[in-house]
């Protein structure tokens, strides 16, 4: 908002000059684009006395100005605005300024008269007197805040390696672990082979562990090889959906320990069946290539005898001979 709005509104109400009123109305509402470029004479020449001037609601403009104007501190609003010393022979309130300012020059003007700040009346704030202490007054005591006890949750907690390994294996079933966490689990299983029986893992959770952390799954299965539960774990590994991680786990186990030939043959048959059942061409081509690499690795390391799976492998190669 502009501070000249009140002056413009008052002038519009008081003036009888239609030209002046038209100019101020244009200034107040929406001025034409060419108005800033016009001279006074040009504006007067273009003025048409026949134009009917309709006054808008001036009170609405006043309310808009009051609402949009910045709020002024009441003390500053009552301050005297900057004034300069009067010059000339004008007489006001019976004072002859020409006689008052004889010999005055520009250097005699006080710097405070040239500031944009208003002259505010000083508020006298006397210092309150000190009260004499009374013998009956109570002494003020600054009582310190009593600190509340904080419970130490690490007290009596199981900080052994087994506890940490159990927590990490429970986490490894759901999300991939960071490399330092994987090293903690693998070192713990290598130091204590019986820890695998107390880590909370079971055959139902093995597929999720294989997909999220195949290296930890390999270490767990190696520690379970001599147990009576290994058959259930190998069955869970055969029954899970074929993937790159499951092939990686099986391939690594075949190179480290002697797996039952029935398990290896059943897993290969499951891989071939998965390639035949998948309908999406891109995923089928990808899985077929993975199975081919997996079979080549088993044959190269003499893990399987091709003659034992000749019919299945031959049918697989003929059916997917188009894939290179």
N, C-alpha and C positions, 0 to 999 in steps of 0.2 A: 504494500500500500504506500501511497505518497502522502506526506504531511500537508499538502496543499488542498486536499479534498474538502475540508471544512470551509476554507476561503472560497473555493469554487462554488460550493453549494450556497453559501450566503450571498455571493454575488449574483447567482442565477435568480434567486428569489427577489433581490432588491432592484436589479437593473431594469430599466425600461427600454434599453437599446436592444432591438431584435438581432442586430449583427453580433453584438457582444454575447448575447444569450446563445445564439446558434453556435458560435465558436466554442464557448464553454461546454455546451451540451455534447459537441463532438469530442472535446477533450475528455469529458467525463465518461462517455459511453465507448463507442468504437470509432476512433478517428479514421478518416479516409487515408488510403496509402499515400496519396499525393499531398496530404496536408503539411507534412514537414518540409516539403520542397516549395510550398507557396510563400510568396511574400505577403505582407499586409495589404498592399494595394491589390494584388491578385485576388486575395480572398474577398476583399470588398467589392471588386468588380463582378465576381461570380455570384455574389449574394443576390437572391431573388426575393423581393419583398412578398411575393405571392405565396411563398412556401409557408405552410402551416407548421408552427413549432408546437409539439406536444410535450409537456413536461412529464418526465417519469416520476416515480415515487422517490422523492428526495430523502425521505425518512429512511427508506430501505438502504440507500447509499450511506447514510450516516451510521446506521447500525452495522453495516459491513465494514466501514472504516474503523469503528470502535472495536469490533471483534478482531480485526486483523492488525490493528496497531500494536506495537510492542508495549508491554507493560512498563510503566515508569515508577520508580520508587517514589512514594508520597513525599519523602523529604527532598529528593531531587526535583520533583515536580513543583515544589514551593520555592525552589531556589531562584534567585535573581539572575536573569540572563546577562551575558556580558554586554557592557555599554562602554562607549568612549566618551571622553570629555567633550562637552558641547563647545562649539566655536562660533564666531560671528557675533552679530549684535542683537540676536533674538533674545527676548526677555520671557522667561518662564517663571511663574510663581514669584514675580517681583524681583528676580535676580538678573543683574546685568552681567552676562558672561564675558563681555568685552573687557570690563573692568577686573573681573575675577582672574582672567587669564592673561593679563598684561605681563609680557616677558616669558610666557610659557612657550616651550618648544616641544618637538617630537620626543626629545630625550627625557622630558619630564613625565611621559606616560608610563604608568606603572605596568610591569609585565603581567600582573594579575588581570589587567583589563583586556589583554589580548588573548586570553585562554578561551577555549570553547566550553569549559566547565562552568556551571552556574555557581553563584555565590550562595552557599547554604548557611543558614544560621547555626552557630555553634551551640551544641547542647552541653550545658554545664553538668558534669557528673562528679559531684564531690566524693572524695574517698570516705567510705563509712568509717566511723570511729571504732577503735578497738574496745571491746567490752572487757571490763575487769573480771578476772575469774572469781567465781564464787566458791566458797569452801564446801557448799552442799552439792556442787556439780559432780556428776559421775565421770570417772576417767574413761577415755576412749581406748578400747583394746583392739588392736589389729590381730584378729584370730587367723592363723594360717589355714589354708585350705587343706583338709585331710585327703591325702592321696588314696584312691581306691586300689585294692589289690588286683593285680593282673595275673590271670591264670596262665601258667606255663604249660602249653599243650604238648611240648616235646618231653615233658617229664613222664617217666615210666613208659614212653613210647618205644615200640620195637624198631630200632634203627639198624637191625642186622641186614646182611646182604640178601637173605632169603625174603624178608619183607619187601624190600625194594624190587626184587625180581618178580614177586607175585603181583605187585601193583603194576609193573610195566607190562607183564604178560596179559593182565586183564585189560590194559589199555591197548595192547598190540592187536587184540581180537577185533577192535572197532576201527582204529585209525593207524596209518603208517607211523612208525616211530622214527625219531631223528637218529642219525648215525651214532652219536655218543650213547643214547639210550639202548640201541641195539647191542653195542659193545658191552654194556653193563649186564644185559640179560645173557648174552652168549658166554661171557667170562664167568658169571654166576653158575650157569649150567655145567660149564667145564670143571669148575672147582668142586661142585657138589652134584654128582650124578643123580642122587636121590631127590634133589629139589624139584625135579620135573613131576614127581608124584604128588607134590603138595602145592602146586602153583595154581590150582583151580581150573586146569584145562581138561577137557573131555573130548571124545570123538566128534560130538555135534559142533563144537566150536572150531575144529581143525580147518574146515573149508574157509572160514572167515580169516583165520590166521594165515593161511596160505596166500590168500588174495592180498592181504594188507602187508604182511611181513614174511615173505618166503624164506629168508635166511634164518629167521628165528624158528620157523616151522621145520626146517631141515635139522637144526640143532636139537629140537625137541624130539623128533622122530628117531634120530640117532641114539639118543639116551633111552628111548623106549624099545629098542630093538630086542633086547634080551628079556623083556617083560611079557607077561601073558596078555597084555592089552594091545599089543602091536597089531594083532589081526583086526581088531575093531577100528584102529586108526587107519590102517591100510584100506579097509573097506570104505571108510568115509572118504579117503582120498580118491578111490576109484569112482565112487558114486557122485562126486561133485562135478559141477559143470566144467568142461574142458576150457583151459585158458593157458596163456603163456606162463603164468606163475606156477600153475600145477605141473606143467611139463618141466619147468625148471627144477622144481622140487624132486620129481621122479627121476629125472636125468641125473641130478646130483647124487641122489641116494644110490642109484645103480652103480655109480663109479666109486662110492665109498664103502658100501656093504653089499653082501649077497642077498638080494631080495628074492622072495619065492617066485619061481618062474610063472606060477599061475597068476600071481598078482600082475606081473609085467604084461603077460598076454591079455589079461582082462582089461588092463588100462589101455593097451593099444587098440583092442576091439572097441572100447568105449570112445576113443578118439576118432576112429574111422566112422563109427555110427553117428557121432556128433557132426562130422563133415557131411554125411549123407542127409541128415535131417534138417540142416539149416537151409533156409530158402533165400535169404538175401545174398546176392552174388558176390558183393564186395567182401562181406564177412566170410563167406564160404571159401573164396580164393585165399584169403589171409590165413584161415585155419588150415587149409590144405597145405600151404607152404610151411606152416609151423610143424605139422605132422611129418612132412617129408624130412625137414631138418632134424626132428626128433628121432625118426627111424634111422636116418643116416648116422647119427651119433651112437645109437644103440648098436648098430651093426659094426661100426668102426671100432668101438670098444669091446666087441665080441660079448655083448651082454645077452643078446638073443641069437637064436639060430633061425635064419630065414626059412629053412625047411619046415620049422614048426608052425609058422604063420604064412605058409606059401599061398594058400588059397585066399586068405583075407587080404594080404598085401597085393597079390596079383589083381584081385577084383578092384581094390582101391586105385591101383595105378592105371588100370584100363578105364575106369569111370572118370577119373580126373586127369586124363592124359592131355587134355586141352590146356591145362594150367601149367605155365612154365615158371 
